[in-house]
Amino acid sequence: MQYQVISQTGSLAEVQNKVLRNTYLLLSLTMIPTIIGAFAGLATNFSFMALHPIMAPLLMFAAMMGLLFAVTALRNSVWGIVALLGFTFVAGWFLGPILQYALHLKNGAQLVGMAAGGTGIIFFSLSTIATVTKKDFSFMGKFLFIGVILLVIASLANIFFQVPALSLTISAIAVLIFSAYILFDISQIIHGGETNYVMATMTLYLDIYNIFVNLLSLLMAFAGEKD
């Protein structure tokens, strides 16, 4: 009986390590279509966003949600990986407007590099903490979920009101929330709460994506140098 329990524990640990390993590999792979999509976004004319300042963000949000549902529906097949890579390409393309704005600043390229570097430092630091300590951060789940719901509501409201101070507050809170989500999501993998590496990759990708976008927004607001 004792041997069976030890054997089952060892098998569970193997599965969890495999999920974590596959997640990190797939997460690295998602950076390729994201970068390609970002370059495509830089070459795209997003003037329709200026003409439709309310509808354009809502349509982009709806498109992202539709792709997320597709990844979720296909998560147990190889098509889930294809859908995920397609999603990350589109997500990269949607970076076009913020990257175009950033690169029109005198120090825009430096700010983009700082946002990317800062995002990398946050991810590697927090993922190391979650992996090495193996602490269970599942207790954060409800608080983070409520925080994201409130964040989405505030973001949608700000599309209509366009309050600069609120935008900065939303970005700062978003960086904190999605940083905490890195701890939560990796903890879920380590403790068996998430056993599908496609879904695990998607959640971590969204954490990284949102940290980068909001960190870049903050850097542009506080350190951007206009020509």
LOTITOR-993458 format. One line per 10 residues: for each residue x, y, z of C-alpha. Coordinates in nm, 4 decimals. Layout:
// residues N
X Y Z | ...
***
This chain:
// residues 227
0.0000 0.0000 0.0000 | 0.2786 0.2443 0.0933 | 0.4645 0.1595 -0.2294 | 0.1474 0.2226 -0.4306 | 0.0996 0.5663 -0.2712 | 0.4642 0.6580 -0.3393 | 0.4306 0.5308 -0.6966 | 0.1147 0.7351 -0.7546 | 0.2799 1.0456 -0.6058 | 0.5798 0.9966 -0.8320
0.3570 0.9518 -1.1385 | 0.1611 1.2674 -1.0525 | 0.4826 1.4659 -1.0122 | 0.6020 1.3362 -1.3504 | 0.2790 1.4455 -1.5189 | 0.2962 1.7908 -1.3579 | 0.6616 1.8350 -1.4592 | 0.5748 1.7288 -1.8149 | 0.2892 1.9810 -1.8322 | 0.5174 2.2570 -1.6991
0.7961 2.1648 -1.9426 | 0.5599 2.1513 -2.2425 | 0.4019 2.4790 -2.1333 | 0.7372 2.6599 -2.1271 | 0.8324 2.5132 -2.4672 | 0.5023 2.6135 -2.6262 | 0.5169 2.9555 -2.4581 | 0.8586 3.0130 -2.6188 | 0.7136 2.9086 -2.9542 | 0.4239 3.1562 -2.9251
0.6724 3.4445 -2.9286 | 0.7481 3.3748 -3.2981 | 0.3963 3.4414 -3.4383 | 0.3596 3.7272 -3.1889 | 0.6687 3.9033 -3.3264 | 0.5631 3.8341 -3.6867 | 0.2159 3.9682 -3.6060 | 0.3663 4.2773 -3.4405 | 0.5681 4.3566 -3.7548 | 0.2512 4.3091 -3.9618
0.0734 4.5445 -3.7227 | 0.3442 4.8070 -3.7657 | 0.2847 4.7970 -4.1432 | -0.0956 4.8181 -4.1062 | -0.2929 5.1387 -4.1381 | -0.5079 5.1560 -3.8243 | -0.6730 5.4846 -3.9197 | -1.0135 5.3167 -3.8789 | -0.9475 5.3252 -3.5036 | -0.9362 5.7048 -3.5102
-1.2578 5.7128 -3.7147 | -1.4316 5.4677 -3.4815 | -1.2720 5.5195 -3.1361 | -1.5450 5.3222 -2.9590 | -1.6366 5.0466 -3.2043 | -1.2783 4.9547 -3.3044 | -1.1588 4.8510 -2.9538 | -1.4847 4.6620 -2.8946 | -1.4454 4.4710 -3.2227 | -1.0829 4.3896 -3.1394
-1.1903 4.2663 -2.7946 | -1.4657 4.0527 -2.9514 | -1.2180 3.9039 -3.2026 | -0.9738 3.8126 -2.9240 | -1.2517 3.6516 -2.7187 | -1.3680 3.4491 -3.0210 | -1.0157 3.3174 -3.0781 | -0.9810 3.2331 -2.7088 | -1.2997 3.0265 -2.7261 | -1.1598 2.8472 -3.0332
-0.8392 2.7574 -2.8471 | -1.0427 2.6349 -2.5500 | -1.2677 2.4201 -2.7707 | -0.9690 2.2597 -2.9501 | -0.7388 2.2303 -2.6486 | -0.7282 1.8494 -2.6500 | -0.6091 1.8122 -3.0094 | -0.3167 1.9277 -3.2210 | -0.5523 2.1890 -3.3658 | -0.5497 2.3527 -3.0243
-0.1800 2.4321 -3.0768 | -0.2566 2.5659 -3.4258 | -0.5399 2.7800 -3.2882 | -0.3131 2.9072 -3.0085 | -0.0394 3.0079 -3.2538 | -0.3045 3.1780 -3.4684 | -0.4322 3.3612 -3.1629 | -0.0812 3.4824 -3.0730 | -0.0296 3.6086 -3.4309 | -0.3502 3.8124 -3.4106
-0.2556 3.9321 -3.0611 | 0.0792 4.0472 -3.2020 | -0.0984 4.2241 -3.4882 | -0.3223 4.4039 -3.2377 | -0.0051 4.5463 -3.0816 | 0.0288 4.7551 -3.3989 | -0.1454 5.0735 -3.2754 | 0.0447 5.0998 -2.9445 | 0.3771 5.0138 -3.1108 | 0.3180 5.2695 -3.3873
0.2447 5.5354 -3.1262 | 0.5466 5.4365 -2.9170 | 0.7874 5.4375 -3.2097 | 0.6803 5.7902 -3.3061 | 0.8261 5.9102 -2.9767 | 1.1895 6.0193 -2.9743 | 1.2815 5.7418 -2.7288 | 1.0091 5.5027 -2.8453 | 1.2366 5.2117 -2.9383 | 1.4045 5.2370 -2.5970
1.0659 5.2341 -2.4201 | 0.9527 4.9254 -2.6135 | 1.2789 4.7541 -2.5173 | 1.2348 4.8552 -2.1535 | 0.8759 4.7252 -2.1506 | 0.9868 4.3942 -2.3050 | 1.2803 4.3655 -2.0640 | 1.0673 4.4578 -1.7643 | 0.8042 4.2018 -1.8656 | 1.0748 3.9360 -1.8983
1.2187 4.0169 -1.5552 | 0.8725 4.0044 -1.3938 | 0.7889 3.6713 -1.5595 | 1.1178 3.4954 -1.4859 | 1.1320 3.6242 -1.1272 | 0.7769 3.5229 -1.0378 | 0.7872 3.1922 -1.2273 | 1.1086 3.1051 -1.0417 | 0.9453 3.1874 -0.7073 | 0.6410 2.9722 -0.7903
0.8520 2.6825 -0.9213 | 1.1238 2.6777 -0.6542 | 0.9075 2.7389 -0.3475 | 0.6215 2.5203 -0.4790 | 0.3906 2.7328 -0.2623 | 0.0223 2.6904 -0.3371 | -0.1120 3.0262 -0.4598 | -0.4605 2.8938 -0.5389 | -0.6028 3.1103 -0.2580 | -0.5471 3.4122 -0.4855
-0.7834 3.2825 -0.7546 | -1.1108 3.4454 -0.6434 | -0.9507 3.7813 -0.5669 | -0.7699 3.7898 -0.9011 | -1.0825 3.6901 -1.0940 | -1.2834 3.9689 -0.9304 | -0.9953 4.2080 -1.0013 | -0.9935 4.1171 -1.3720 | -1.3734 4.1592 -1.3988 | -1.3503 4.5058 -1.2426
-1.0537 4.5852 -1.4677 | -1.2489 4.4881 -1.7812 | -1.5496 4.6963 -1.6711 | -1.3266 4.9986 -1.5976 | -1.1472 4.9561 -1.9334 | -1.4751 4.9362 -2.1269 | -1.6083 5.2405 -1.9394 | -1.2928 5.4358 -2.0185 | -1.3417 5.3706 -2.3916 | -1.6415 5.6049 -2.3647
-1.5084 5.8562 -2.1088 | -1.1395 5.8700 -2.2156 | -1.0043 5.9868 -1.8779 | -0.6179 5.9892 -1.8889 | -0.5786 5.9476 -1.5115 | -0.8112 5.6468 -1.5171 | -0.6132 5.4932 -1.8045 | -0.2919 5.5169 -1.6032 | -0.4607 5.3733 -1.2937 | -0.6008 5.0830 -1.4973
-0.2559 5.0125 -1.6473 | -0.0838 5.0168 -1.3076 | -0.3428 4.7858 -1.1521 | -0.3299 4.5566 -1.4582 | 0.0476 4.5117 -1.4198 | -0.0022 4.4117 -1.0550 | -0.2950 4.1769 -1.1237 | -0.1351 3.9921 -1.4161 | 0.1954 3.9670 -1.2298 | 0.0075 3.7954 -0.9474
-0.1623 3.5754 -1.2067 | 0.1804 3.4390 -1.3087 | 0.2239 3.3047 -0.9551 | -0.1300 3.1666 -0.9566 | -0.1147 3.0042 -1.3014 | 0.2220 2.8344 -1.2491 | 0.1075 2.7198 -0.9056 | -0.1965 2.5627 -1.0739 | 0.0306 2.3610 -1.3024 | 0.2647 2.2528 -1.0233
-0.0200 2.1399 -0.7966 | -0.2237 1.9673 -1.0677 | -0.4943 2.2325 -1.1042 | -0.4138 2.2659 -1.4755 | -0.3155 1.9524 -1.6675 | -0.3614 2.0773 -2.0252 | -0.0456 2.2490 -2.1480 | -0.2290 2.4334 -2.4292 | -0.4556 2.6047 -2.1754 | -0.1638 2.6577 -1.9378
0.0325 2.8251 -2.2174 | -0.2614 3.0442 -2.3123 | -0.3101 3.1724 -1.9575 | 0.0601 3.2509 -1.9114 | 0.0743 3.4135 -2.2557 | -0.2149 3.6422 -2.1616 | -0.0366 3.7332 -1.8372 | 0.2794 3.8284 -2.0277 | 0.0880 4.0092 -2.3045 | -0.1124 4.2228 -2.0623
0.1918 4.3088 -1.8505 | 0.3833 4.4202 -2.1612 | 0.0994 4.6351 -2.3008 | 0.0254 4.8082 -1.9710 | 0.3912 4.8512 -1.8777 | 0.4549 5.0133 -2.2163 | 0.1543 5.2425 -2.1636 | 0.2940 5.3558 -1.8279 | 0.6428 5.4110 -1.9688 | 0.5057 5.6190 -2.2574
0.2986 5.8300 -2.0181 | 0.5799 5.9006 -1.7726 | 0.8972 5.8787 -1.9835 | 0.7878 5.9354 -2.3432 | 0.9752 6.2125 -2.5270 | 0.7849 6.3757 -2.8117 | 0.9756 6.5199 -3.1072
***
